[in-house]
Each structure stands twice: as C-alpha cells, then as structure tokens.
Amino acid sequence: MSFLPIETGFEALDWGNLLMLLLAFGFLYLSIAKNLEPYVLLPISIGIILANLPLTGMLAKGEGLLWILEHYGIGAEGGWSIIPPMIFIGLGAMTDFSPILANPKTLLLGFSAQLGIFIAFIGALLLGFGTDASAAIAIIGGADGPTTIYATSKLAADLLPATTVAAYAYMALVPIFQPPVARLLTTQKERKIRMKQLRPVSRTERLLFPLMGLMIVVLLIPESATLIGMLFFGNILRESGVVPRLSETAQRELTNLVTIFLGLVVGSLLSAEAFLKVETLKVFGLGLLAIIACTAAGILLAKLMNLFVKEKVNPLIGAAGVSAVPMAARVAQMIAHQEDPHNYILMHAMGPNIAGVIGSAAVAGVFLGLLG
C-alpha cells in the first residue's frame, strides 16, 4: 500500500529494473568519467533509466514518447525506420572517399572484412536461430549500429534490443578487442611496413565516385538503396561544393539531432523484460564472434595481397574494414605507431574503414533481398 495519495514507482521497482539502472550508471561512468563514446553512451544511459522507471507510461503503445521514437525511429513493432537513413546522410556528408580513390585496393580490404558477417550467420543457424534472425545477428559484425538497426527491424524486430545494444557496445569496445587480434595475426615486421603517401585526388574523381557508386550498388543490390542511397547522397552534398549550407547541416545539426534521438531509442530498448533473456547472451556472443571474424578477414586478405603486389600493404589497415568509422582506422594507426613512432597509416586505414561502411550496408541489402 502506498503512503501517498498516488501510486509511486518505488513500489513497482523489481530486481530487473534495478539491474538495468546499474547498467545505465555504468554507461554514464564510461561516457563522463572515461570519455568513452560519450555522444552515444550518454543518451543511451538516459534512455535506459527512463525505460526502467516504472509507471511513467513512456513505453505505452501508441502514446508513450519512447514507444513513438522506437516505432517510427527504428521500426520497432513493424513501424517505420527513419533514423538509420538520416544517420547515413550525415555520415556521407562527413566522409572523404579520397583514400579509396587514391588506393582502390583498400576497397577490397573493406569488402573482405564483411566475411565475418557470414561466419556469424552460420554460427547463429547452428545455435538454433531462424534464417531471418541469424541474418540480423550477423550484421553486428560490421560494427555499424544504424545498419544493424535497419536490418533487424526488417528481418527480426523482436531482436532489436539485443542486436542494437550489441552493435553499439562493440563499436565502443573496438579499441579493446581489435589490438590483440591484430597482433596475433601479424608479425612485428608486418606491423612496421610503411606505405607511400597517397596521391592527390581531383574534385572530379570525388564527385563521380558517389554518383557512380550510388547507381552501380543500387542496381546490383536494390534493397541497399535506403542506406547506400542516403550515404552517397550526403557525400554528393559535400563534394558538389554548391550547397555548403546543406552539407554543413547534414554534418552538424542533422547528425547531432538524430544522434540524440538514436541514443534515447537504443536505451529505451533496454527495459528489463525486453533485454534480460538467455537469448540476449547468445546474440552478444555471436556479435563478438562476427566482429573478431571481420577483423581477422581484413588482416588476412591484406597479408594475402602482399604475396602478389610490389608495394606492400601494412596488414593492420585490413582490420579497419570493420566499419566503426573512424575508430577502427585510429586503432590501426595506434598499433603501427607503437611499433614505429614515425609510421603513419591512418589515411591508408581510412580506405578500408569507409569501404567497410559500404560493404556492411551492401551485405544487409543482400540479406533483405533474399529474406526480407
């Protein structure tokens, strides 16, 4: 019985809510005290808190604020999914494709890194997940949150809480789990390989690439149009040079606004009843397998490439094929710098990193075309 004239949330709190609130405070600590992905983790933390405070009505179907953001923002319960394409517009506007154009081999490295997605797909099938659910789980391997959200909303919406949080958690943890994998698969001599400075790329090349890429990829994989189309559209805004206000808005205001909503939505998915399931642990395990496999695939292809090319490639840039932009590229640079303080491979690593974004969206399109 309540001692107040209205029912309070304190009486409705259960152990599941308390556990999720502790998780929220852990994310707050990482974002504020450790400055670890604060633009993502801080909004997620508040979303978790709001979703686990009882009796607020924020998740009430059809009227709660968080339910509306979930339904229309990421396609929960069969709704719309407008946040991921908006994120891709901003990402495209912030992306410079020059590293790919200056060294097209890096495009192959980014694409090869997506092999881990298919490995995780097979693993999910072996663990008893259905075909659609396995595809949604496998996309986590791209370490691309918006792509994971979009694919899961179309293929297995009931897995949105697990796949979305796994994708963003592993994006934040790229600097922790990638270095051991990279060092295990490369020798010290390979990590010290220096690559030539990239050639200058003309404005014409930078403009033609998104235009041609848009048409070719979408014609090959029509289901990728929503994400790939918005990515290249944002880049065309940037490279055209004639709409600076639109380009700046996409890079700043649009991206910041959508990031706020995305963080709240991701956090709101972490209600105790939706998240605390054995199935969630399986998804997290498979997601980790996928990202490690993607990292390894990119490195191993770079090592294979070195058997045939005259100008050697530092295999560390293959690890950047995981499309956590630009964090995976920075991790490659960090490892190379530790071996040789005068070795700068960051711009080379950005090639596979950007290609990984295209690759993971394309693979998602393949899954949607075959299964959606």
Number of C-alpha atoms within 10 A of each C-alpha: 6 9 7 7 6 7 12 15 12 11 11 11 14 13 9 15 22 15 13 22 23 15 16 25 16 13 25 21 17 16 19 13 10 11 13 17 17 19 14 21 27 24 24 29 29 22 24 28 23 22 27 29 20 18 16 13 15 18 22 13 13 10 11 14 15 25 22 20 24 26 21 16 23 29 24 27 17 14 17 17 22 17 23 24 21 23 26 26 26 27 22 26 26 20 19 17 21 22 24 26 20 18 14 14 15 29 22 21 31 35 26 26 34 31 24 27 30 19 18 30 25 17 18 24 15 11 11 10 18 12 17 22 22 26 29 32 35 32 33 35 34 34 32 23 25 23 28 29 30 31 31 32 24 22 22 22 22 15 21 30 23 25 29 27 24 26 28 23 19 23 24 18 15 20 16 11 14 22 18 11 16 25 14 10 15 16 11 11 9 19 24 21 18 17 14 11 11 14 11 10 14 11 12 10 14 20 19 14 18 22 15 12 15 19 16 12 18 19 12 13 20 18 22 25 21 18 26 30 23 23 27 27 21 26 28 23 23 25 24 15 12 11 12 13 12 15 24 17 14 25 21 14 12 17 21 16 12 18 20 15 19 25 21 26 30 29 28 27 26 29 22 19 11 15 19 17 11 8 13 18 14 16 25 20 15 27 29 22 20 28 33 23 25 32 35 26 24 32 27 21 18 24 20 13 18 16 9 9 9 8 11 17 24 24 28 35 33 38 35 38 39 41 33 24 20 16 19 30 28 21 23 28 24 20 21 25 17 12 15 15 12 11 18 20 25 21 18 28 30 32 30 35 34 28 27 34 27 23 27 30 30 25 25 27 27 18 21 22 13 10 12 13
